[in-house]
């Protein structure tokens, strides 16, 4: 069956609930998206491709309910569409479409004003899309709009903030807008490796995709989930460790980080929370002879009541 963007999914990690709230999708050509991959590799993993042979990646955010707090992990792509652009080598860039996150939050009974904290894995544009309230956006960094999650503290790593605010505004790539950085700068707090900002949520530095990329370890009792962010975009990256992702800032470091994450995911009673995975975003990495394999239970899918 061809891959498709993930629907609503949820799991319980002990007494902590984690819900994937969809925003949209990414469709991209496989070979340019994952340098080091081959046609044969994708033929053997065709379940990760749509009917046109494109890699499918979900766009969305994780809503974590812990100790009476509502925490959002990342803010997806936002109410925008980016059409594929033809590259000089004849390949096409990705298509991204977002816009569903806020309406989908409402269907699970959550308004932006209800959210206590937003934690960013990193600041690529497909994770920052709802920083600014669209009704107030000016699309100009010198006259920023207002934060959409107005009552939430916004967290990220110092290294991530320093990297993006130190780049030239003309630097190409999937970056946050000037307006997003301006709004974020008025309310940002920084997290370090090992921090515990909320009950059951611990910070794990996972640099490489970006210099200050963070993953989060959610734990309760003897159960745990590792929120991958963009440390892993697609299941194939764990099974084929030689791969990189086209916008990894430091591909070599990103590969080392993925090797570390693989060992974390192989620990007992650990679930991967992978918001970019197609079809199902919560899965277990199972040890095997020579190579690990993924298991994704269908029971995580649900339909909101409202």
VOLUMSE-97294 format. One line per 4 residues: their letters; for each residue x, y, z of C-alpha. Coordinates in steps of 0.001 Angstrom, whole numbers, always signed. Layout:
// residues N
A) X,Y,Z | ...
***
This chain:
// residues 306
XXXX) +0,+0,+0 | +1420,+3453,-882 | +2514,+5679,+1986 | +381,+8627,+3081
XXXX) +660,+11416,+5668 | -16,+10276,+9210 | -3476,+10792,+10740 | -4227,+11526,+14394
XXXX) -2199,+9098,+16534 | -1777,+8786,+20282 | -34,+6712,+22918 | +157,+6652,+26693
XXXX) +3587,+6590,+28299 | +2641,+5571,+31809 | +331,+8367,+32936 | +1535,+10821,+30242
XXXX) -504,+11141,+27046 | +1229,+11978,+23760 | -893,+12907,+20732 | +264,+13558,+17176
XXXX) -1790,+16411,+15714 | -1503,+16625,+11898 | -747,+19846,+10039 | -26,+18621,+6489
XXXX) +2589,+16799,+4463 | +5859,+16781,+2555 | +6355,+14941,-747 | +9890,+14768,-2092
XXXX) +12055,+12873,-4545 | +13871,+10080,-2744 | +17413,+10176,-4152 | +18105,+13921,-3754
XXXX) +16363,+13973,-355 | +18572,+11228,+1086 | +22139,+11457,-270 | +23749,+8049,-309
XXXX) +20518,+6219,-1096 | +20062,+4141,-4249 | +17127,+3134,-6459 | +17535,-443,-5212
XXXX) +17322,+721,-1610 | +14039,+2503,-2265 | +12676,-398,-4285 | +13182,-2565,-1211
XXXX) +11409,+83,+921 | +8590,+1046,-1456 | +6144,+1161,+1484 | +7736,+4530,+2347
XXXX) +6785,+5994,-1058 | +3503,+7212,-2506 | +1985,+5965,-5753 | +4250,+8354,-7705
XXXX) +7433,+7086,-6068 | +7870,+10135,-3805 | +8950,+9955,-180 | +6083,+10880,+2122
XXXX) +6793,+12750,+5348 | +4128,+13916,+7756 | +3894,+17429,+9124 | +2457,+17997,+12562
XXXX) +3147,+18547,+16242 | +3070,+16497,+19400 | +716,+17483,+22205 | +1908,+16173,+25575
XXXX) -334,+16089,+28621 | +1761,+15713,+31766 | +1022,+16639,+35399 | -1774,+19010,+34421
XXXX) +359,+20813,+31824 | -145,+21036,+28070 | +3143,+21023,+26151 | +3475,+21334,+22377
XXXX) +6587,+19888,+20762 | +7252,+21859,+17555 | +4777,+23936,+15550 | +4794,+22340,+12089
XXXX) +4717,+24192,+8746 | +1779,+26533,+9237 | -811,+27859,+6773 | +1461,+27790,+3740
XXXX) +2113,+25766,+607 | +5487,+25416,-1112 | +5415,+24018,-4622 | +8284,+21925,-6016
XXXX) +11056,+23966,-7643 | +13165,+22548,-10469 | +16819,+22165,-9519 | +19791,+22607,-11850
XXXX) +20328,+18824,-11944 | +16809,+18216,-13222 | +15356,+16991,-9935 | +12564,+18788,-8135
XXXX) +12487,+20171,-4623 | +9856,+19078,-2100 | +6209,+20054,-1948 | +5035,+21146,+1504
XXXX) +1487,+21920,+2548 | +331,+22780,+6050 | -2493,+24639,+7702 | -4514,+22019,+9584
XXXX) -2850,+22114,+13010 | -5002,+24684,+14797 | -8315,+23257,+13591 | -7082,+19780,+14484
XXXX) -6099,+20934,+17970 | -9636,+22227,+18407 | -11037,+18787,+17633 | -9159,+17398,+20635
XXXX) -10405,+20248,+22802 | -7306,+22448,+22833 | -7010,+26139,+21964 | -3623,+27858,+21537
XXXX) -4292,+29857,+24702 | -4535,+26599,+26681 | -954,+25562,+25934 | +1559,+26080,+28752
XXXX) +4774,+25552,+26791 | +6149,+25059,+23299 | +9410,+23114,+23004 | +11242,+23281,+19678
XXXX) +13438,+20429,+18522 | +15037,+22967,+16171 | +14111,+25980,+14056 | +13741,+24731,+10503
XXXX) +10691,+26297,+8899 | +8594,+23125,+8990 | +8763,+23210,+12806 | +8110,+26933,+13376
XXXX) +5072,+27559,+11180 | +2589,+28532,+13880 | +4810,+30759,+16031 | +3012,+33871,+14757
XXXX) -746,+34366,+14888 | -1627,+34509,+11148 | -4234,+37213,+11768 | -1505,+39545,+13058
XXXX) +1363,+38557,+10776 | +3052,+41321,+8815 | +5622,+39007,+7167 | +8217,+41626,+8115
XXXX) +10893,+40989,+10712 | +10972,+44644,+11803 | +7244,+44735,+12601 | +6439,+41331,+14062
XXXX) +2943,+40094,+14726 | +1867,+38414,+17946 | +2604,+34950,+19226 | -221,+32505,+18505
XXXX) +498,+30428,+21625 | +390,+33583,+23684 | +394,+32025,+27163 | +3180,+29547,+26466
XXXX) +6841,+29797,+27302 | +8818,+28886,+24155 | +11873,+26678,+24706 | +14844,+25692,+22553
XXXX) +18592,+25276,+22914 | +20985,+28211,+23106 | +23085,+26698,+20298 | +20054,+26588,+18018
XXXX) +19136,+30197,+18719 | +22718,+31378,+18212 | +23002,+29519,+14917 | +19892,+30947,+13276
XXXX) +20213,+34479,+14612 | +23866,+34517,+13472 | +23106,+33595,+9850 | +22786,+36141,+7093
XXXX) +19129,+36814,+6207 | +20006,+35818,+2632 | +21233,+32347,+3613 | +19153,+29788,+1660
XXXX) +17430,+26822,+3233 | +14403,+25850,+5350 | +14895,+28539,+7952 | +12558,+30448,+10269
XXXX) +11366,+33800,+8998 | +12589,+37073,+10428 | +9158,+37666,+11890 | +9151,+34280,+13596
XXXX) +12562,+34967,+15131 | +11438,+38398,+16301 | +8338,+36991,+18015 | +10288,+34080,+19448
XXXX) +13006,+36363,+20766 | +10556,+38167,+23037 | +9601,+34983,+24899 | +12339,+32389,+24455
XXXX) +13877,+30335,+27269 | +16801,+27989,+26797 | +17203,+24310,+27551 | +20379,+22253,+27969
XXXX) +21120,+18564,+27604 | +19710,+16722,+30620 | +17256,+19430,+31665 | +13863,+18400,+33053
XXXX) +11524,+21297,+32208 | +8303,+19400,+33017 | +7458,+16240,+34928 | +8368,+13245,+32783
XXXX) +10088,+15280,+30041 | +13885,+15289,+29796 | +16088,+16961,+27206 | +18569,+14991,+25091
XXXX) +20936,+16942,+22822 | +20941,+15396,+19328 | +23000,+17782,+17148 | +23893,+17343,+13505
XXXX) +20710,+18024,+11595 | +21129,+21486,+13084 | +23756,+22588,+15630 | +21327,+22832,+18547
XXXX) +18832,+20100,+17691 | +17098,+18602,+20734 | +15233,+15369,+21240 | +13014,+14781,+24249
XXXX) +12698,+11682,+26399 | +9227,+11261,+27850 | +9091,+8774,+30717 | +6648,+7570,+33319
XXXX) +7146,+4494,+35456 | +9192,+2035,+33416 | +7897,+3271,+30055 | +9555,+5854,+27825
XXXX) +9266,+7519,+24433 | +12006,+9320,+22532 | +10771,+12279,+20469 | +13003,+12256,+17407
XXXX) +12287,+15666,+15905 | +14421,+15756,+12756 | +17198,+13565,+14107 | +15393,+10845,+12119
XXXX) +13026,+11796,+9280 | +12244,+8388,+7853 | +12557,+4796,+9153 | +15128,+4005,+6451
XXXX) +17704,+6296,+8119 | +18090,+3921,+11064 | +18259,+822,+8896 | +20710,+2438,+6453
XXXX) +23133,+4373,+8686 | +25245,+5601,+5754 | +22443,+7900,+4618 | +22207,+11607,+5297
XXXX) +19363,+14067,+4801 | +19684,+16822,+2255 | +19436,+19706,+4736 | +21552,+18228,+7530
XXXX) +23882,+21047,+8576 | +26578,+18562,+9675 | +25890,+15211,+7947 | +28699,+13337,+9702
XXXX) +27568,+14443,+13152 | +23950,+13683,+12211 | +24938,+10106,+11359 | +26684,+9704,+14718
XXXX) +23608,+11078,+16453 | +21343,+8609,+14662 | +23601,+5756,+15780 | +23195,+6960,+19375
XXXX) +19422,+7269,+18949 | +19233,+3730,+17606 | +20761,+2469,+20842 | +18288,+4550,+22864
XXXX) +15350,+3148,+20894 | +16495,-430,+21425 | +16188,-39,+25190 | +13385,-1949,+26852
XXXX) +9886,-404,+26809 | +10944,+2490,+24562 | +8806,+3956,+21789 | +9933,+6261,+19004
XXXX) +7798,+9373,+18562 | +8570,+10371,+14981 | +6390,+13224,+13698 | +7834,+13095,+10161
XXXX) +7134,+9381,+9638 | +4461,+8477,+7112 | +1338,+6497,+8054 | +2062,+5971,+11774
XXXX) +4285,+8127,+13946 | +4739,+5940,+17052 | +6753,+2756,+16690 | +9229,+414,+18299
XXXX) +12648,-451,+16982 | +13180,-4168,+17376 | +16637,-5785,+17567 | +17456,-8238,+14795
XXXX) +20316,-10239,+13388 | +22584,-7610,+11873 | +19896,-4948,+11428 | +17053,-3577,+13513
XXXX) +13460,-3546,+12271 | +10465,-1306,+12941 | +7074,-2230,+14369 | +4178,+241,+14147
XXXX) +965,-777,+15951 | -2230,+286,+14202 | -3914,+822,+17565 | -2359,+4291,+17850
XXXX) -4730,+5763,+15240 | -7860,+7459,+16538 | -10651,+9733,+15370 | -11340,+12757,+17588
XX) -14851,+12789,+19003 | -15575,+16454,+18297
***
